[in-house]
C-alpha cells in the first residue's frame, strides 16, 4: 500500500485571510503515479487544480497540473502554490525554476509572497463578433471594451476588456453561446476585467467544466494573459496592477500583475498552507 503525502495551500490570498484565495492540493512526490492515477486523484479532491511534484534534470522540480477533467500545460496558482511547497521540502529556496509542459517557469519569493515570470505571450484576433461576445456574457454590446483578444502566455484564454466595474459584476455567462467560443485546445475560457483608478482592476474568469460554466476564484494564467493583452494593445511600459477577483464565489483574492519596461510579465500573490495529510492507495 502506497502512502502519498499532500498539502493544501491557498494561493492569491487576500489580507492574510486563511480561507481566501484559490485552493490547491500539492502531492509531494508523484514519481510513482501513472497518468490515470493522477487524474483520479485530481477528481477525488475536486479542486480547480491538483499538482504532482516530480524529479527534473532541468529545474528544481517537474510539475504536472490536473483539473478534475484534464491535464493543463500551465496555470498560475498551481505554479505559485507548488513553488511554496517545493521550498518547504527543501527542493529550492526563494528563487527556483519549475519545469511545466509549457516550459521552464522561474519563480521567486519574498517571504510568502510568490511571483512567477510567464512565457512571452502570443496573441490572435477573435473570430466571434462583438455582438456574439456580448451575448455570451449576457451584456450589451456597448459594455464590451476595445479589442478582445486570444492571448497565450502558457494557456490560451479569451481576454475581454469591459467598460465598467458594473459590467464586470453583471456578467452572467450564457453557457451555450460561450461554449461555442473555444481556444486552441477546444476549451471555452473567458476573462473579463475593468480598470479602476490608481492601478487597480476588477476581474472574473469563467471556464467550462463538469458540463457547466464555472467561475474561478483567482486565475494566475489569465492574469499573465492580461499582461499579454497590455503588450498587444500597445500600452506604455511599465504597467502595474492590483487585481481583485473571486468575490462572486465567496473566495476574495488579490493578484499582482507587473509588465516590466523590458516586457516581462510577472504575476504574484500570497500563499498560505492550511493543511496536510496522506492518502493510502
C-alpha positions as CSV (number, residue, x, y, z in Angstrom):
1,X,0.0,0.0,0.0
2,X,1.4,3.4,-1.1
3,X,1.2,6.3,1.3
4,X,1.1,9.6,-0.6
5,X,1.7,12.9,1.2
6,X,-0.1,16.0,0.2
7,X,-0.6,19.6,1.3
8,X,-3.5,22.0,0.9
9,X,-2.5,25.6,0.2
10,X,-4.4,28.8,-0.7
11,X,-2.9,31.0,-3.3
12,X,-3.6,34.7,-4.0
13,X,-5.0,35.1,-0.5
14,X,-6.4,38.5,0.5
15,X,-5.3,40.4,3.6
16,X,-3.8,37.3,5.2
17,X,-7.2,35.5,5.3
18,X,-6.5,31.8,5.5
19,X,-9.8,30.9,3.7
20,X,-9.3,33.4,0.9
21,X,-7.6,32.9,-2.5
22,X,-7.7,29.8,-4.7
23,X,-7.2,26.4,-3.0
24,X,-4.7,23.9,-4.4
25,X,-3.7,20.3,-3.5
26,X,0.0,19.5,-4.0
27,X,1.3,15.9,-3.9
28,X,4.8,16.0,-2.5
29,X,6.1,13.1,-4.7
30,X,4.2,11.9,-7.7
31,X,7.0,9.8,-9.2
32,X,5.3,6.5,-8.5
33,X,2.0,7.5,-10.1
34,X,0.7,7.0,-13.7
35,X,-1.4,9.4,-15.6
36,X,-4.7,7.6,-14.8
37,X,-4.0,7.7,-11.0
38,X,-3.0,11.4,-11.1
39,X,-6.2,12.2,-12.9
40,X,-8.3,10.2,-10.5
41,X,-6.7,11.9,-7.5
42,X,-7.4,15.3,-9.0
43,X,-11.0,14.2,-9.4
44,X,-11.0,12.9,-5.8
45,X,-10.0,16.3,-4.4
46,X,-12.3,18.1,-6.9
47,X,-10.4,21.4,-6.6
48,X,-9.8,23.5,-9.7
49,X,-6.3,22.0,-9.9
50,X,-4.1,19.4,-8.2
51,X,-0.4,19.2,-8.8
52,X,2.2,16.5,-8.6
53,X,5.9,17.2,-7.9
54,X,8.4,15.0,-9.9
55,X,12.1,14.9,-10.3
56,X,13.7,17.1,-13.0
57,X,17.2,17.3,-14.5
58,X,16.4,20.8,-15.9
59,X,14.8,22.6,-13.0
60,X,14.3,22.3,-9.2
61,X,11.2,20.1,-9.9
62,X,8.9,19.0,-12.7
63,X,5.3,19.7,-12.1
64,X,2.2,18.2,-13.6
65,X,-1.1,20.0,-13.2
66,X,-4.5,18.3,-13.4
67,X,-8.1,19.7,-13.2
68,X,-10.7,17.1,-12.3
69,X,-11.2,16.6,-16.0
70,X,-7.9,17.0,-17.8
71,X,-4.2,17.9,-17.6
72,X,-3.0,21.5,-18.1
73,X,0.3,22.7,-19.6
74,X,0.4,25.7,-17.2
75,X,-1.6,27.5,-14.6
76,X,-0.7,30.4,-12.3
77,X,-1.9,29.5,-8.9
78,X,-0.7,25.8,-9.2
79,X,2.8,27.2,-10.1
80,X,3.0,29.5,-7.1
81,X,1.4,27.0,-4.7
82,X,3.7,24.2,-5.8
83,X,6.8,26.5,-5.6
84,X,5.8,27.3,-2.0
85,X,5.7,23.5,-1.2
86,X,9.0,22.9,-3.0
87,X,10.7,25.4,-0.8
88,X,9.2,23.8,2.3
89,X,10.5,20.4,1.1
90,X,14.0,22.0,0.5
91,X,13.8,21.5,-3.2
92,X,14.8,25.1,-3.6
93,X,14.9,28.4,-1.8
94,X,13.4,31.8,-2.6
95,X,14.4,31.5,-6.3
96,X,13.6,28.3,-8.1
97,X,12.6,27.0,-11.5
98,X,9.7,24.7,-12.2
99,X,9.5,22.5,-15.3
100,X,6.0,22.5,-16.8
101,X,4.6,21.2,-20.1
102,X,4.6,24.9,-21.2
103,X,8.3,25.2,-20.4
104,X,10.6,26.3,-17.5
105,X,8.9,28.9,-15.3
106,X,11.1,31.0,-13.0
107,X,9.5,31.7,-9.6
108,X,10.8,33.9,-6.8
109,X,9.6,34.7,-3.2
110,X,9.8,37.5,-0.7
111,X,8.5,35.7,2.4
112,X,5.3,34.1,1.4
113,X,4.6,36.4,-1.5
114,X,5.5,34.4,-4.6
115,X,6.0,35.7,-8.2
116,X,6.3,33.9,-11.5
117,X,7.6,35.1,-14.8
118,X,5.3,34.0,-17.5
119,X,6.3,32.9,-21.0
120,X,6.4,35.6,-23.7
121,X,2.9,35.9,-25.0
122,X,1.4,35.4,-28.4
123,X,-2.0,36.7,-29.5
124,X,-4.6,36.5,-32.2
125,X,-7.8,38.2,-33.1
126,X,-11.2,36.7,-32.1
127,X,-13.4,35.5,-34.9
128,X,-16.6,35.9,-32.8
129,X,-18.2,39.3,-33.3
130,X,-18.6,41.8,-30.5
131,X,-22.3,41.1,-30.6
132,X,-21.6,37.3,-30.1
133,X,-19.2,38.1,-27.2
134,X,-21.8,40.4,-25.6
135,X,-24.4,37.7,-25.9
136,X,-22.1,35.1,-24.4
137,X,-21.7,37.3,-21.3
138,X,-25.3,38.5,-21.4
139,X,-24.2,42.1,-21.6
140,X,-24.9,44.8,-24.1
141,X,-22.5,45.3,-27.0
142,X,-21.7,48.8,-25.5
143,X,-20.3,47.1,-22.4
144,X,-17.5,45.5,-24.4
145,X,-14.3,47.5,-24.5
146,X,-11.6,47.8,-27.1
147,X,-10.1,44.7,-28.8
148,X,-10.9,41.4,-27.1
149,X,-8.1,39.0,-27.9
150,X,-7.0,35.4,-27.6
151,X,-3.8,35.6,-25.6
152,X,-1.4,32.8,-24.8
153,X,1.4,33.2,-22.2
154,X,1.2,29.5,-21.3
155,X,-2.6,28.7,-21.7
156,X,-4.7,30.4,-24.3
157,X,-7.7,32.3,-23.0
158,X,-10.0,35.0,-24.3
159,X,-9.2,38.3,-22.6
160,X,-12.2,40.7,-22.8
161,X,-12.0,44.3,-21.6
162,X,-15.2,45.8,-20.3
163,X,-16.1,49.4,-20.0
164,X,-17.0,49.5,-16.3
165,X,-16.9,47.6,-13.0
166,X,-20.7,47.5,-13.1
167,X,-20.4,45.5,-16.4
168,X,-18.0,43.1,-14.8
169,X,-20.4,42.5,-11.9
170,X,-23.4,42.0,-14.4
171,X,-21.7,39.2,-16.4
172,X,-23.9,36.0,-16.4
173,X,-22.3,33.6,-18.9
174,X,-24.7,32.1,-21.5
175,X,-23.4,28.6,-21.4
176,X,-24.4,27.6,-24.9
177,X,-23.0,30.7,-26.6
178,X,-19.8,30.9,-24.6
179,X,-19.2,27.2,-25.1
180,X,-19.0,27.9,-28.8
181,X,-16.1,30.3,-28.5
182,X,-13.2,28.0,-27.9
183,X,-9.4,28.3,-27.6
184,X,-6.7,26.4,-29.4
185,X,-7.3,23.3,-27.3
186,X,-11.1,23.4,-27.8
187,X,-11.9,24.8,-24.4
188,X,-14.2,27.7,-23.5
189,X,-12.4,30.3,-21.3
190,X,-13.3,33.9,-20.8
191,X,-11.5,36.5,-18.6
192,X,-13.3,39.8,-18.2
193,X,-11.9,42.9,-16.5
194,X,-12.4,46.6,-15.9
195,X,-9.8,49.1,-14.8
196,X,-10.3,51.1,-11.6
197,X,-8.4,54.3,-10.8
198,X,-4.8,54.1,-9.4
199,X,-3.7,50.8,-10.9
200,X,-6.5,48.6,-9.7
201,X,-8.6,46.1,-11.6
202,X,-11.7,44.1,-11.0
203,X,-11.8,40.7,-12.9
204,X,-13.7,37.5,-13.3
205,X,-12.8,34.3,-15.1
206,X,-15.2,31.7,-16.5
207,X,-14.4,28.2,-17.7
208,X,-16.2,25.1,-18.9
209,X,-16.0,22.1,-16.6
210,X,-18.2,19.3,-15.4
211,X,-20.8,20.0,-18.1
212,X,-21.3,23.6,-16.9
213,X,-19.8,27.1,-16.9
214,X,-17.8,27.7,-13.7
215,X,-16.2,30.7,-12.1
216,X,-12.6,30.7,-10.8
217,X,-11.7,32.4,-7.5
218,X,-8.2,33.6,-8.8
219,X,-6.6,32.9,-12.1
220,X,-2.9,33.4,-12.5
221,X,-2.7,32.2,-16.1
222,X,-5.3,34.7,-17.1
223,X,-3.5,37.4,-15.2
224,X,-0.4,36.6,-17.2
225,X,-2.5,36.7,-20.4
226,X,-3.8,40.1,-19.3
227,X,-0.2,41.2,-19.3
228,X,0.0,39.9,-22.8
229,X,-3.1,41.9,-23.7
230,X,-1.4,45.0,-22.4
231,X,1.5,44.4,-24.7
232,X,-0.7,43.6,-27.7
233,X,-2.7,46.8,-27.0
234,X,0.5,48.9,-27.1
235,X,0.3,50.1,-23.5
236,X,3.2,52.2,-22.3
237,X,5.5,50.3,-20.0
238,X,5.9,49.5,-17.2
239,X,2.4,48.6,-16.1
240,X,1.5,47.5,-12.5
241,X,-1.9,46.4,-11.2
242,X,-3.5,45.0,-8.1
243,X,-6.4,42.8,-9.2
244,X,-9.4,41.8,-7.2
245,X,-11.1,38.5,-8.2
246,X,-13.3,35.9,-6.5
247,X,-16.0,37.9,-4.8
248,X,-18.8,36.1,-6.6
249,X,-17.7,32.7,-5.5
250,X,-17.1,33.6,-1.9
251,X,-13.3,33.5,-2.2
252,X,-11.9,37.0,-2.3
253,X,-8.5,37.0,-3.9
254,X,-5.7,39.5,-4.7
255,X,-3.4,39.1,-7.6
256,X,-0.5,41.3,-8.6
257,X,0.5,42.0,-12.2
258,X,3.6,43.8,-13.5
259,X,4.6,44.2,-17.1
260,X,8.2,45.5,-16.9
261,X,9.9,48.1,-19.0
262,X,11.5,45.2,-21.0
263,X,8.1,43.5,-21.5
264,X,8.5,40.7,-18.9
265,X,5.2,39.6,-17.4
266,X,5.3,39.0,-13.6
267,X,2.3,37.5,-11.7
268,X,2.4,37.4,-7.9
269,X,0.4,36.8,-4.8
270,X,0.5,35.4,-1.2
271,X,0.4,31.7,-0.4
272,X,-0.8,30.1,2.9
273,X,-0.6,26.4,3.9
274,X,-3.8,25.3,5.7
275,X,-3.4,21.6,6.0
276,X,-1.5,18.4,5.1
277,X,-2.1,14.7,5.2
278,X,-1.6,11.3,3.4
279,X,-3.7,9.1,1.1
280,X,-3.4,5.3,1.2
281,X,-3.5,3.7,-2.2
